[in-house]
């Protein structure tokens, strides 16, 4: 299962609001996202994402895709 870690990555960098993330994306990556798109990224796990958006997030937050998405294997039942 993939777990979306955007809020955690932001918190580690002292970024607490969507507006602050939007400013950072514009300043560091030259990328604009609507307030609705940023809100969606902050409130739930994306079902899909443009590569450009992922690249901009990684540039702005100085991280890698593996920081934003963490894979955890499904739990197996004992004896399986």
C-alpha atoms as one frame of an Amber mdcrd trajectory, in Angstrom:
protein
   0.000   0.000   0.000   1.243   3.501  -0.813   0.999   6.126   1.925   0.995
   9.834   1.016   3.396  11.714   3.290   3.102  15.316   2.044   1.941  16.732
   5.393   4.838  15.051   7.224   7.420  16.279   4.697   5.995  19.795   4.909
   6.033  19.756   8.730   9.659  18.618   8.770  10.455  21.758   6.765   8.318
  24.124   8.830   5.658  24.552   6.149   2.246  24.562   7.792  -0.258  25.919
   5.250  -1.352  25.371   1.699  -0.615  29.030   0.953   2.969  28.568   2.132
   3.292  25.479  -0.076   1.887  27.398  -3.058   4.441  30.191  -2.538   7.271
  27.673  -2.262   6.183  25.876  -5.438   6.128  29.180  -7.318   9.447  30.452
  -5.908  11.558  27.295  -6.095   9.960  25.351  -8.954   8.200  28.030 -11.017
   5.049  25.931 -10.742   1.513  27.049  -9.961  -1.266  24.941  -8.498  -4.778
  26.149  -7.777  -5.905  26.461  -4.182  -8.310  23.571  -4.803  -5.508  21.337
  -6.093  -3.294  22.132  -3.115  -6.183  21.501  -0.750  -6.795  18.117  -2.388
  -3.120  17.174  -1.966  -3.230  18.154   1.708  -6.496  16.484   2.654  -6.242
  13.112   0.988  -4.087  10.625  -0.818  -3.981  11.371  -4.561  -5.278   8.666
  -6.867  -3.146  10.025  -9.684  -0.590  12.780 -10.132   1.079  14.452 -13.071
   4.810  13.883 -13.251   5.262  17.674 -13.500   3.430  18.154 -10.196   5.492
  15.488  -8.451   8.681  17.014  -9.859   7.666  20.494  -8.644   6.832  19.187
  -5.158  10.198  17.435  -4.952  12.027  20.553  -6.150  10.184  22.904  -3.804
  10.447  20.619  -0.770  13.960  19.385  -1.596  12.922  15.761  -1.342  12.500
  12.687  -3.518   9.335  10.891  -4.609  10.146   8.182  -2.067   9.879  10.813
   0.685   6.372  11.728  -0.480   5.141   8.184  -1.126   6.029   5.417   1.303
   5.281   1.836   0.336   4.209  -0.530   3.063   3.547  -4.136   2.126   0.120
  -5.500   2.968  -0.087  -7.418   6.226  -0.175 -11.154   5.730  -2.191 -13.427
   7.911  -0.226 -15.735  10.147   0.411 -19.112   8.626  -0.015 -17.815   5.100
